[in-house]
Amino acid sequence: MRRWVAVCCVAGIFVFLAQAQQAASNSEWKRVSETPILAPQGNGWESAGTFNPAVVIRDGKFVMLYRAQDARGTSRLGYADSLDGIHFTRRAEPVVAPEGPYEKDGGVEDPRIVKIGATYYLTYTGYNKKDAQLCLATSRDLAHWERKGVILPAYQGNWNKAWTKSGAILRTKIHGEYWMYWLGTAEDKTDQMGLSRSKDLVHWTEATQTPVLPRRAGKFDSRVVEPGPPPILTDAGIVLIYNGADDSLVYRTGIAVFDREDPSKLLYRSEVPAFAPEFEWEKTGQVPNVVFVEGMVRHEGRWLLYYGAADKFVGVVEAREIQTRGESEVGN
């Protein structure tokens, strides 16, 4: 019951931010470390960047799959684990490296992981230096992965005109189907958010004719609206952390809440970002001025949110329980 309350009441953290925009500032999300918890190393497969992590807890350990980039710009997925969620030990070799023609030379990028039953589902971007496409792989142990191929092809869809990326899958079925938020490119060449549904997690059907979460002119998400970690179903709705970029391509973090009976119906959206680049290592790197949240886990009464910084480092920020509008405080 305690675990159920913690999951269901995650909205107590995030909907508070939704209902009190002025409070939804960087101060609500506190950096656990003022320095990166993962950084590039050596002169090989992770020498240029280690960033955009997915994190889950398995058998009492935090397991992180992170995007690692070499000097040629080819990406692989590294594996690291931790007992406290802060100090990680890396494996010497990547657990996912480019193999298929849709990954050749560019690699595998930007993992997101959700566990459904006994299986872990990994969505990632396959990039071959020409096209970027949303792909899927599955695993029972997070180390050995079976590819399922491209699940949302580039240049296809009701409104998408270019690449597909960033699949964030809701682990709970709604009306007998799974739902996934993803990134596509609209006719005006801005990157916006789409929504698809599936019965088997492999074959997906687009659920809307237009972006489910479009860009907003003049705001922090005027140029890019991209899913973050897998969304969570709560009593208040489907809570989705997302990454937004403005016209200057400064990346900040937003929060969206969708109806729990209709994943396409938006109930709330941040007017101001919850999190933004502040430290020098978040502002200077391979891509400047980026915080990009991709991992989120519950641990010891707080949410730990893992992010890529400047396309070079990994950082972590925490959000604790907050009492909202006279409701009981979110518990463990």
N, C-alpha and C positions, 0 to 999 in steps of 0.2 A: 504493500500500500504506500509506503514511504517513497519508493521509487516511482510509483505511478503519479503521486502528487507532484514530485519534482519535475517529471516530464510534462504533465498536463499544465502545470502552472508556470512553465517557462514564459508565458505571456505576461506573468506578473513582473518580470524584468523588462521585457521589450515593449509591452503595451503601455507600461508606465511612460516610457520614452515617447510613445505615440501620442499619449494624452497630455503630455506636458512638454511641449517642444522646446521651451527655453531650458528645461532641465536636461534635454537630450543633447548634451554637449560632450566634449571629450572627457570632462571630469567624471561622467557616469561610467565610462570604460577606462579602467586604470591599467597601465602597462605593468606587467609582472616583472619585466626586466627592462632596464634602460639601454641594454645592449642586445644585439642579435643573439638568439639562442641557437642559430645555425648559420654558418657562413661558408663561402667557397673555400676549397682547400686543394693543395697539390697542383699538378699541371695536366691532369687527365680529364675524366668525364664530368667532374664537378668543380672545375677550376674557375669558371666564369661567373656562375650564379647558382645559389641554392635557395629556392623560393616557392611560393604558392603551394603550401602543404595541405594535405588531408590528414586528419588525425582521428583515430578510434581507440577505445580501450578494449583490450583483449587479454583475458587471463590475468587481470590485475596490472597489466602494463599498458602504457601509452604507446601506440604504434603510429608512426608518422611515415607517410609516403610523400616525398617532396620532389619537385621538379629540379633537376640538376642539369646545368648547361655547360658544355665545354667551350673551348676557345673558338671553335668553328661555328658555334651557334646551334649544335645538335643537342636535343634534350632527351633525357632518360629519367626514370623514376627511381630515386634512392629510397632506402629503408632505414629507419632509425627507431630505437625504442628507449623508453624512459620509465622510471618508477615514480617520478614526481611531476611529470609533464613539463618540466623546465630544462632539465639536463639530459640530453639525448646522446646515445651511442650509435654511431652509424655502422652499417655493414660496408665491407670493402668494395663490393660490386653492386651495380643497380639490379633491381628485381624486374624492371620492365625496360627493355631497350627497343629501338626501332627494328621492325622485321618486315612488315607488309609494305606494299607499294604506296599505300596512303600515309606511311610514316617515314619513307626513305629520305635520308639526309636531314630533314627537319626534326623528326623525332616524335616523342610522346610528351605531352604537356598537360599541366594544370589538372591534377587528379582531384576527384571527389569520391568519397566512399560512403556507402550505406549498407548496413547489414539487414538482410531479410531472411528470416529462418536461420539456417546454418551457413548461408552463402553471403559473401561480400561481393557487392556490385561496384565496380570501378568505372566511372565515366571519365574520359580524358579526351584531349584534342590530339588527333593524328595529323601531323603536318609534314608535307613532302616538298617544301620550299615553293610550292605552287598553290596548293589548296589546304585549308584547315577544315577538318570535319570531326563531328562529335562521334566518339567511338565508345565501345563497351567491352569490359573483360570481367571475368568472375574468378573467385578463389574461395577456398575453405580455410586458408592459413595466412593470407595476406602476403605471402612470399612467392607462391607459384600461381601464375595467372593464365587463364584460358581466354583467348580473344574471341569475341563475338562479332567483330568487324565494325563497320560504319553503321550507326543507327539513325543518324540524320544527315543525309548527303548534302554537300554544299550546292548552292544555286537552285535549291528546290524549296517549295513551301508556298503557303498562301500569301506571304508578304516578304519573306526572306529572298534577297537577291544575290547573296554572296556566301560567306563562310558560315559554319555552324560550330558552336563551342559551348563549354560550361554547362553541362547537364547536372541539375540538382534534383534528385529523385526523392519524392515523399515516400517513406517506407510503409505507410499505412494506406490500404486501398480505400477509395471513395467510390461508391456506387459500383463496386466490383472491379475497379480498374486502378492501376498505378498512374501517378501523374508526375510529370517532369517539367521543370522550368529550364529554359536554355537561352542562349544568345544567338541572334541572327542579325543580319544587316539589311536595313530598309532601303527603299529606293533613293532616299536622300543621302545615303552612305553613312548614316548614323547607326550605331549598334544598340539594339533594343531587345526586349525580353519576350520570348515566345513560350507556349505551353502545349505539351503533347500528352497523350494518354496511351496506355498499353495494358493488355491482359497478361503478357508473359515477360515484360521488361526487355524484350529484344526487338519486337516489332511495334513501332510507334506511329500514332495518327495525330496529326495536328488538331488542336481543340478550338482554335480561334482563327478568325479571318484577318485580324490585325494584332499588333503586339499586345500582350496581356499587361505589360508594364512599359509604357512608352517613355521616351525621353521627355524632358520638360525644359523648354527654352528659358534661359536666364538663371537656372538653378544648378546645384552641384552635380546633377545627372543629365545635363543638357546634351551630352555627346555620346555617352556610353551608359547603358543600364544592364548590368551583368549579374547573374545569380552568384551567390556566395556558397556557403555550406548547404548540405541537404536541408530542406525545410522541415519543420516540426509541427505536427497536428496538436493543437491545444483546445481547451474549451472556448477560448476567444476567437479561434480561427487558425489558419495556416500561417505560421510565422516564418518569414523568409528574410534572412540577412542578404543584402545585395551590395554590389560595388558599383559606384557611379563615378563618371568622369565629366568634367565640365569642358567648355570649348578650348581651354588651355591644356586639356588632358591631365589635370590634377585629379587623382583618384582618392575618393573618400567613401565612407561606408554609410549605407542607408538601411532602413527597416521597412518592410511591407507586410501587411496582414491581409490574407484572402479568406473568403468565406469557407467554412469547413465543409459545407455541402456543395459548394460550387467553386472549385479552385480558380476559376477565371474571374470571379467577382472580387474586386479590390475593396477592402474595408478601410484601410489606413495606409498612408505612405508618409515617410519623413519629409518634413519641410526643410529641415536642416540636418546635416550629417551627424551621425553618432560618434564618428571617429575620423581622424584626418592626419596627414603627415605632420610630424613635429620635429623629430630628431634628425640630425644630419644624415644618418644612414637610411632614413626613410625618404629623404629628399634627393640624395645623390647616389647614383648607381648606374645600372645598365639603362634603366628608364627612370627619369627623375620624378619626384613628387608622387609616389605611389604607396598606399597601403591597400592591400587586396586580401580580404578575409576569405579563406576557403575551408578551414577546419573549425569544428566546435564540439566540445565535450563537456559533460557535467562531472565535477569532481569536488568533493568536500565542501558542499554548500555554495559553489560558485560555478559559473560557466567560464571556461577557458576558450578563447577565440584566437586561432592561429592565422597569421597573415604573412603574405609576401611583402617585402619592403624594397622599393626601387628596383624590382626585378633582380635582386641580388642576395637578399638576406631573408631569414625567417624571424618573426617576432611573435609575442603572445601578449594578449590583453585579457583582463578579467572583468566580468560583470557579476555583481552579487545580487541577492534577493532584495527587493524593494517593496515596502508596503504601499498599496495603491488604493486610493478612494475608499478607505475604511475596510478594505478586504483583508482577510488574514494574510500574514506574511508567507511567502513561498517557503516551504520547508525542504528538508533533504529527502 
